[in-house]
Amino acid sequence: MAQKILIVDDDQTILKVEEYNLRKAGYEVITAGNGEEAIKKVQEEKPDLVILDVRMPLMDGYEVCQRIRENRIKSHIPVLMLSVKKETEDKVKGLKTGADDYIVKPFDPQELLARVEVNLRRSMDDIQSNPLTNLPGNISIMNKTEEQIKEGRYFSVLYLDLDNFKAFNDTYGYERGDTVIKLTADTIIRAVEKLGNPDDFIGHIGGDDFIVLTTPDRVDTICQQIIAEFDNSIPDFYDEKDQKAGYLLCQDRKGQIQKFPLISISIACVGNEQKRFSHSGELSAVASEVKKYAKSIAGSNYVKDKRKK
């Protein structure tokens, strides 16, 4: 799968040159002509890297970069800023707003490609993002969880897992299974962006397992939104006859034919209001117990751990 680059520039001539060279190098390219359009494209298209001109109408590159960095869900995206300005203070301003790199126009196309490649590689090394959803992976999840524990503030962790997903994969194949994983990621992202805090964290543990770090006051609304949207969307991924039946006939792990209901989502909610955690492993162990209980309940649901230490 080609990595996706968003180019933001109000100069159509420069934009087309950049687009041509990046496409020739094998990247998927999307474009925006101003800052407001850029913010929208970042939300909708989830690019792997943004090439951002400083001088633009409506919203300059500095503000666009700052807006990207303020959203923790998108903050890992590398931003490469372009400008005709050569003054040191302008470069410093760009880097201080969160840019990962800065190139002065005019530039050699080969230099731009080299900078893009370096920043993409560095980003992948930093977050170990999941290639299917582009969400931060296990290294980032562990680091972020440890950070929350050390800070000592109240937090809640949501562990999300799909039920009956294996039967779906076995019946329809991995390609359609991947579309369900993407649906799940998008559903979680929309709920957190709408109802969570600006600095909430979303990670993809792997397969059909996801994690959200938020605050206790947001748990109910986020979980309810995720469940409502997921349950409304998932029937459309089944063939009509299976959708009407409400189940799949499929072999279980023992080779017996069983009825498997439509995919649902189970959410285990664990926080430090009732008990303190010393490390992420301890938190994960408690979450596994809660998730096991949540998955024993039919249909989509969320369960809060209210036990005291």
C-alpha positions as CSV (number, residue, x, y, z in Angstrom):
1,M,0.0,0.0,0.0
2,A,1.5,3.3,-1.1
3,Q,2.1,5.9,1.6
4,K,-0.2,9.0,1.3
5,I,1.2,12.5,1.1
6,L,-0.9,15.7,1.5
7,I,0.5,18.7,-0.3
8,V,-0.8,22.1,0.8
9,D,0.0,25.1,-1.4
10,D,-2.0,27.9,-3.0
11,D,0.5,28.1,-5.9
12,Q,-1.0,25.6,-8.4
13,T,2.2,25.5,-10.5
14,I,4.4,24.5,-7.6
15,L,1.7,22.1,-6.3
16,K,1.6,20.3,-9.6
17,V,5.4,20.0,-9.8
18,E,5.5,18.5,-6.3
19,E,2.6,16.2,-7.0
20,Y,4.2,14.9,-10.2
21,N,7.5,14.1,-8.6
22,L,5.9,12.4,-5.6
23,R,3.6,10.3,-7.7
24,K,6.6,9.3,-9.9
25,A,8.3,8.2,-6.7
26,G,5.4,5.9,-5.9
27,Y,3.5,7.9,-3.3
28,E,-0.3,8.4,-3.3
29,V,-0.8,12.2,-3.4
30,I,-3.8,14.4,-2.3
31,T,-3.7,18.2,-2.5
32,A,-5.2,21.2,-0.8
33,G,-5.1,24.9,-1.9
34,N,-5.5,26.6,1.5
35,G,-5.2,26.0,5.2
36,E,-8.9,25.3,5.9
37,E,-9.0,22.7,3.2
38,A,-5.8,21.2,4.5
39,I,-7.3,20.7,8.0
40,K,-10.3,19.0,6.4
41,K,-8.1,16.7,4.3
42,V,-6.0,15.7,7.3
43,Q,-9.2,14.6,9.1
44,E,-10.8,12.8,6.2
45,E,-7.8,11.3,4.3
46,K,-5.4,10.5,7.2
47,P,-2.2,11.2,5.3
48,D,1.2,9.7,6.3
49,L,2.9,13.1,5.8
50,V,2.0,16.7,5.1
51,I,4.0,19.1,2.9
52,L,2.9,22.5,4.0
53,D,3.5,25.9,2.4
54,V,3.9,28.7,5.0
55,R,2.3,31.6,3.0
56,M,-1.4,30.8,2.3
57,P,-4.7,32.6,2.3
58,L,-7.3,32.1,5.1
59,M,-4.9,30.2,7.4
60,D,-1.1,30.2,7.1
61,G,1.1,27.1,7.4
62,Y,2.1,27.9,11.0
63,E,-1.5,27.8,12.2
64,V,-2.3,24.6,10.2
65,C,0.7,22.9,11.7
66,Q,-0.3,24.0,15.2
67,R,-3.9,22.7,14.6
68,I,-2.5,19.3,13.6
69,R,-0.3,19.1,16.6
70,E,-3.1,20.1,19.0
71,N,-5.0,16.9,18.0
72,R,-3.2,14.0,19.6
73,I,-5.0,11.6,17.3
74,K,-3.3,13.2,14.3
75,S,-0.3,14.7,16.1
76,H,2.1,11.9,15.0
77,I,1.8,12.9,11.3
78,P,5.1,14.4,10.1
79,V,4.9,18.0,8.7
80,L,7.4,19.3,6.2
81,M,7.1,23.1,5.8
82,L,8.1,25.0,2.6
83,S,8.7,28.7,2.4
84,V,10.6,31.3,0.3
85,K,11.7,32.9,3.6
86,K,15.4,32.4,4.5
87,E,15.5,34.1,7.8
88,T,16.5,32.0,10.8
89,E,13.6,33.3,12.9
90,D,11.1,32.0,10.3
91,K,12.6,28.5,10.4
92,V,12.6,28.6,14.2
93,K,8.9,29.6,14.2
94,G,8.0,26.8,11.9
95,L,9.9,24.2,14.0
96,K,8.4,25.6,17.2
97,T,4.8,25.2,15.9
98,G,5.6,21.5,15.5
99,A,7.1,21.1,12.0
100,D,9.4,18.2,11.6
101,D,11.5,19.7,8.8
102,Y,11.8,23.0,6.9
103,I,12.8,23.6,3.2
104,V,13.4,26.9,1.6
105,K,12.0,27.5,-1.9
106,P,13.3,27.1,-4.6
107,F,14.4,23.5,-3.8
108,D,15.7,20.6,-5.7
109,P,13.0,17.9,-6.3
110,Q,15.5,15.2,-5.2
111,E,16.1,17.0,-1.9
112,L,12.3,17.1,-1.3
113,L,12.0,13.4,-2.0
114,A,14.9,12.6,0.3
115,R,13.4,14.7,3.1
116,V,10.0,13.0,2.6
117,E,11.6,9.6,2.8
118,V,13.6,10.4,5.9
119,N,10.6,11.9,7.8
120,L,8.3,9.0,6.9
121,R,10.9,6.5,8.1
122,R,11.5,8.4,11.3
123,S,7.8,8.6,11.9
124,M,7.3,4.9,11.4
125,D,10.2,4.2,13.8
126,D,8.8,6.6,16.4
127,I,5.2,5.3,16.5
128,Q,5.3,1.9,14.9
129,S,1.9,2.6,13.4
130,N,-0.4,-0.1,12.3
131,P,-0.2,-0.2,8.4
132,L,-3.9,-0.9,8.0
133,T,-5.3,1.8,10.2
134,N,-2.3,4.1,10.6
135,L,-3.0,4.3,14.3
136,P,-0.1,4.1,16.8
137,G,1.0,0.6,17.6
138,N,2.2,-1.3,20.7
139,I,5.3,0.7,21.4
140,S,3.5,4.0,21.5
141,I,0.6,2.4,23.4
142,M,3.0,1.1,26.1
143,N,4.8,4.5,26.3
144,K,1.6,6.4,26.5
145,T,0.1,4.2,29.1
146,E,3.3,4.4,31.3
147,E,3.2,8.1,30.9
148,Q,-0.4,8.3,32.2
149,I,0.4,6.1,35.2
150,K,3.5,8.2,36.1
151,E,1.6,11.5,35.8
152,G,-0.8,10.4,38.6
153,R,-3.9,12.1,37.2
154,Y,-7.2,10.3,36.9
155,F,-7.5,8.4,33.6
156,S,-9.5,5.7,32.0
157,V,-8.4,3.1,29.5
158,L,-10.9,1.5,27.1
159,Y,-9.9,-1.8,25.6
160,L,-12.0,-2.6,22.5
161,D,-12.4,-6.0,21.0
162,L,-14.7,-7.4,18.3
163,D,-16.9,-10.5,18.9
164,N,-17.4,-13.2,16.3
165,F,-14.9,-11.6,14.0
166,K,-13.1,-14.9,13.2
167,A,-16.3,-16.4,11.8
168,F,-16.7,-13.3,9.6
169,N,-13.1,-13.6,8.4
170,D,-13.4,-17.3,7.7
171,T,-16.6,-16.8,5.7
172,Y,-15.8,-13.7,3.7
173,G,-12.0,-13.6,3.6
174,Y,-9.4,-11.3,5.0
175,E,-10.0,-8.5,2.5
176,R,-13.5,-7.9,3.7
177,G,-12.3,-8.5,7.2
178,D,-9.8,-5.6,6.8
179,T,-12.7,-3.3,5.8
180,V,-14.4,-4.1,9.2
181,I,-11.1,-3.3,11.0
182,K,-11.0,0.0,9.2
183,L,-14.7,0.6,10.1
184,T,-13.9,0.0,13.7
185,A,-10.9,2.4,13.7
186,D,-12.9,5.1,12.0
187,T,-15.8,4.6,14.4
188,I,-13.5,4.9,17.4
189,I,-11.8,8.0,16.0
190,R,-15.1,9.8,15.2
191,A,-16.4,9.2,18.7
192,V,-13.2,10.3,20.5
193,E,-12.9,13.4,18.3
194,K,-16.5,14.3,18.9
195,L,-16.9,13.5,22.6
196,G,-13.4,13.1,24.0
197,N,-10.6,15.5,25.1
198,P,-8.2,17.0,22.6
199,D,-5.3,15.1,24.1
200,D,-7.0,11.6,24.2
201,F,-5.0,8.8,22.7
202,I,-6.2,6.0,20.3
203,G,-4.0,3.0,19.5
204,H,-4.3,-0.2,17.5
205,I,-3.0,-3.1,19.5
206,G,-3.4,-5.4,16.5
207,G,-6.0,-7.4,14.7
208,D,-9.4,-6.4,16.0
209,D,-8.1,-5.0,19.3
210,F,-7.9,-1.2,20.0
211,I,-7.3,1.0,22.9
212,V,-8.4,4.5,24.0
213,L,-6.9,6.6,26.8
214,T,-9.3,9.3,28.0
215,T,-10.6,10.7,31.3
216,P,-13.3,9.1,33.5
217,D,-15.9,11.7,32.7
218,R,-15.9,10.9,29.0
219,V,-16.1,7.1,29.2
220,D,-19.9,6.7,29.0
221,T,-20.5,9.0,26.1
222,I,-17.6,7.7,24.1
223,C,-18.6,4.0,24.6
224,Q,-22.2,4.7,23.9
225,Q,-21.4,6.5,20.7
226,I,-19.0,3.8,19.5
227,I,-21.5,1.0,20.1
228,A,-24.4,2.9,18.5
229,E,-22.5,3.7,15.3
230,F,-20.8,0.3,15.1
231,D,-24.1,-1.6,15.5
232,N,-25.8,0.6,12.9
233,S,-23.0,0.0,10.3
234,I,-21.9,-3.6,10.7
235,P,-24.9,-5.3,9.1
236,D,-24.0,-3.7,5.7
237,F,-20.8,-5.7,5.6
238,Y,-22.7,-9.0,5.4
239,D,-24.3,-10.6,2.4
240,E,-28.1,-10.0,2.3
241,K,-29.0,-13.6,3.2
242,D,-26.7,-13.6,6.2
243,Q,-27.8,-10.1,7.2
244,K,-31.4,-11.2,7.2
245,A,-30.7,-14.4,9.1
246,G,-28.7,-12.5,11.7
247,Y,-25.9,-15.0,11.9
248,L,-23.3,-17.0,10.0
249,L,-23.0,-20.8,9.9
250,C,-19.4,-21.6,10.4
251,Q,-17.0,-24.1,12.0
252,D,-16.0,-23.4,15.6
253,R,-12.4,-24.1,16.9
254,K,-13.4,-27.7,17.4
255,G,-14.6,-28.2,13.8
256,Q,-18.3,-28.2,14.7
257,I,-20.8,-26.1,12.7
258,Q,-22.2,-23.3,14.8
259,K,-24.3,-20.2,14.5
260,F,-22.3,-17.1,15.0
261,P,-24.2,-13.8,15.5
262,L,-23.3,-10.7,13.6
263,I,-20.1,-9.0,14.8
264,S,-20.5,-6.9,18.0
265,I,-18.0,-4.8,20.0
266,S,-17.0,-5.3,23.6
267,I,-15.3,-2.6,25.6
268,A,-13.5,-3.0,28.9
269,C,-13.1,0.2,30.9
270,V,-10.4,0.4,33.5
271,G,-9.2,3.4,35.4
272,N,-7.2,4.6,38.4
273,E,-10.1,6.2,40.3
274,Q,-10.7,3.1,42.4
275,K,-7.2,1.6,42.4
276,R,-3.7,2.7,41.6
277,F,-1.4,1.0,39.1
278,S,2.3,0.8,39.3
279,H,3.0,-0.2,35.6
280,S,1.2,-0.9,32.3
281,G,1.4,-4.7,32.8
282,E,-0.7,-4.5,35.9
283,L,-3.3,-2.4,34.1
284,S,-3.4,-4.8,31.2
285,A,-4.0,-7.8,33.5
286,V,-7.0,-6.1,35.1
287,A,-8.3,-5.1,31.7
288,S,-8.0,-8.7,30.4
289,E,-10.3,-9.8,33.2
290,V,-12.9,-7.1,32.5
291,K,-12.8,-7.7,28.8
292,K,-13.3,-11.4,29.3
293,Y,-16.5,-10.6,31.3
294,A,-17.6,-8.1,28.7
295,K,-17.2,-10.6,25.9
296,S,-19.4,-13.1,27.8
297,I,-22.3,-10.8,27.4
298,A,-24.2,-11.2,24.2
299,G,-24.1,-8.2,21.8
300,S,-22.2,-4.9,22.0
301,N,-21.6,-3.6,25.5
302,Y,-19.2,-1.8,27.7
303,V,-18.2,-2.8,31.3
304,K,-16.5,-0.6,33.9
305,D,-14.2,-2.1,36.5
306,K,-15.5,-0.7,39.8
307,R,-13.5,-3.0,42.0
308,K,-11.3,-1.5,44.7
309,K,-7.8,-2.7,45.3
